[in-house]
Amino acid sequence: MARVCQITGKRPQVGNNVSHANNKTKRKFYPNLHKKRFFIPEENKWVTLKVSANAIKTINKKGITAVLKEAKAKGTLAI
């Protein structure tokens, strides 16, 4: 499975390691992803998502149902 948040769509970004001598080599910045289970009371079932820490905060604020609806509309969620 790719390192992509299923809610926000965050992906690895590309950048440079910069040494003290200002030498640059390519590197990746990975999103802070966690595999987490959420309970959906409307459907009375558990769903496991790979989400970023930012997405977990959004789910706590808005609720899992609203966030899943937004993610499906945006196209980042394929459940």
N, C-alpha and C positions, 0 to 999 in steps of 0.2 A: 504494500500500500504506500502511496506517495506521501511525502511530508507536506500535506495541505490540510488546513483547517476546514472542516465540513460546514461550518457556520459562516465564518468571515471570508473564507477563500484565501487566507494568507498563505504565501508560498515562500520558499527560500529565496533570499536576495543574494546577488553577486556583488562582491567588493574586493578590496585589496588588503593584504597584510602589508603594513608599512614598517620597515625596519628603522633602526636609529640612523643608518646610512641612507635612508630614503629609498631603499630597494623595494619594489612592489611585486608581490606574487598574489595570484588569484586565490580567493577563499569564498566560502558561503556563509551567510548569516541565516540560521534556521529559526523558524518560529517556535515559540514555547508551547509545544503540543502535549496534550495529555489524552489518554484513552479513558473516557468517563461514561458511566451509565446514568441515564436520566429516566425518571418515571413520568409517563404521560397519563395523567388521571382520566382524561376524556376517553382514551382508548384502553385504559386499564392494562398497560403493558410497559415493559422496560425497553429502552433503546440505547445502544452503545454508539457513542460518537467519538471521533478524534477531533478535539477542539483545542484552541489556543486558550491561554490564561485570560486574554481579553474577552473571548467568547463566553467563558464561564462567568465572568463578571456581568456580561450583558444578559445571560440567561437568568442570573440571580435577580437582576433588576426588572426585566420585562416579563419573565416567565418562559418556560420551555415551549409552550404551544405557540405563542406569538413569534418567538424566534425561529422555530421550525417553519412556520408559514412564510416568514420573510425570506428564509434561506431557499425554500422551494421556489419562490417567485423570482429570486435573484439567480437561481440555477446552480448554486454551490452544493446543494444537498441532493443526493440521488437515492433517496429511500422511498 
